[in-house]
């Protein structure tokens, strides 16, 4: 039987700075701006949002596309068995439990990356002080979610995205409640400017992953991209996290006229390989090449030919030195004739 699947709609809820939503925003799905002066309505809205999500998910599962989901590129056609179709109709057994909760730590950051998409909020300002959100408080929301049995699934994965978790005043409290809720997996997007011992401690009990954009192989290039001369500090913090058992992806975002050259990608690969030489096999870093979001988010983006050498070098280096190598899905599709994984 024909069915439709959207991983984000089926499994995700996203706490963004300006609102809460249950899909990537490609559709007409509702999002709700929750500010500090109206947070008393948040639980009522979340329950409404989850009901909306369930109805859209069920329609898609049964082969129908709701108005809100029409023309969404994330919705993929697939088949389900006739038995599953009948079960869903008769017993209403497809519950679509939330499995992935994304929390964006509301824009503050110690660095000022040239490719940052949040500059409309930060205006390029950096902070090394721990600060509260300019938008809404997430900690009381999580307390209520747990109190109202909305954090029940043992499959829940919590993903912390940017700004920077190390200057977000609620991070440690939210991490604590996640651990109390026995979440299954923790994912951190961080610049690793500040080492947070609580993250390493949590990794003893929960599978933990980390994505860190280094984008360079030396101090000079790092400073050009990040606006801060802290390359060595970040490398040392990466070592600490890796030794604690956190599975780390070191990202290299290609930026025009700064690091889009073979010399810098070679230095980056060597830095990762040198760190790996002192780690056990299960703790080794992996490499991801990415492209400046300001370029790749444009319509009909074509990867420049001069970038192919960089992707190929990192791929070959990783194979030679037994380093896990990964790509964003859209890049993998465009480069499928070069890479087999």
C-alpha positions, 0 to 999 in steps of 0.5 A, a space after each residue: 500500500 502506498 504511504 508517505 514518510 517524513 522523518 522530521 514530522 514522524 519523529 521530531 520536535 524542535 525548540 528554536 529561538 523564536 518558536 516551537 515546531 514539529 517539522 523543518 519548516 518546509 511545509 505550512 505546519 504551525 510554529 508558536 512563538 513563546 516569549 518570556 511573558 507568555 510561557 504559561 501557555 506553552 504546555 497547552 500549545 505543545 499538546 495542540 502541536 503534538 496533536 496536529 503532528 499526529 494527525 498529519 503523520 497518520 494521514 501521510 502513513 495512510 497514503 494521504 497528504 494533508 494540506 499543510 504537507 503538500 509540496 514538502 520536499 521532505 515527504 517521501 513516498 514508500 510502501 507499507 504492508 496491507 496488514 499494517 494499513 489495516 491495523 492503523 485503520 482499525 486499531 489506531 496503533 501507529 502512535 508516532 512517538 517523538 524520538 528526536 528533540 532539538 534544542 537550539 541554544 538561542 544564538 549566543 556564542 564565543 566566536 563569530 564564524 564568517 558563515 554563521 546564519 545567526 548574525 541577524 540575531 547576534 549582529 556578530 557580537 561575541 560573548 564569553 560570559 554565561 548569559 540567559 536567552 533573549 527568547 524563552 526559558 527552556 528549563 521550565 518547559 522540559 520540567 513540564 514535559 517530564 511532569 506530563 509524561 511527554 518524555 516517556 520514550 526510551 528512544 528519545 535523542 536530544 540534540 543541542 544546536 547553536 548558538 553555543 551551549 557553553 554560554 547558555 545559562 540553562 544548558 547544565 540544568 537541561 542536561 540534568 533533566 535529560 539524564 533524569 529522563 533516561 534519554 537514549 542519546 545525546 548529540 552536541 553541536 559545539 565549537 569546543 571553545 569551553 570544555 564542559 566536564 558535565 558532558 564527559 560525565 554524561 557520556 559514561 551513562 548515555 551514548 554521546 555524539 559531538 559535531 565540531 567545526 574546525 574548518 582549518 588545520 592551523 591557527 592562522 586559518 582558524 582565526 580568519 574563519 572563527 574570528 578568535 585565536 583559539 585553535 590550540 585550545 579547541 584541539 585540546 578540548 576535543 582530545 578531552 571529549 574524545 578520551 571521555 568516550 564521546 564520538 566526535 565528528 570534526 567538520 571542515 566547512 569549505 569557505 571561498 578564498 579562505 580554506 578552499 585549498 588543498 594545502 589547508 585540507 591536508 593540514 586539517 586531515 593531519 591534525 585529525 589523524 594525529 589526535 586519533 593516534 593517541 585514542 582507542 579505536 572506538 574513540 577515534 574522530 571522524 571527518 566530515 567535509 561540508 560547504 559554506 551554508 551561504 552558498 549551498 542553501 541557494 537554489 540549484 546549487 552546483 558544487 564547484 569543480 575546484 572543490 572536488 579535489 578537496 573532497 577526494 583528498 579527504 576521502 582518500 586520506 580517511 581510507 588510508 588512515 582508517 578514519 570514518 568519513 562522512 558527507 551531508 546527504 545532499 553532497 553525497 547525492 551530488 558526488 555519488 559518482 566519486 564516493 561509494 559510501 
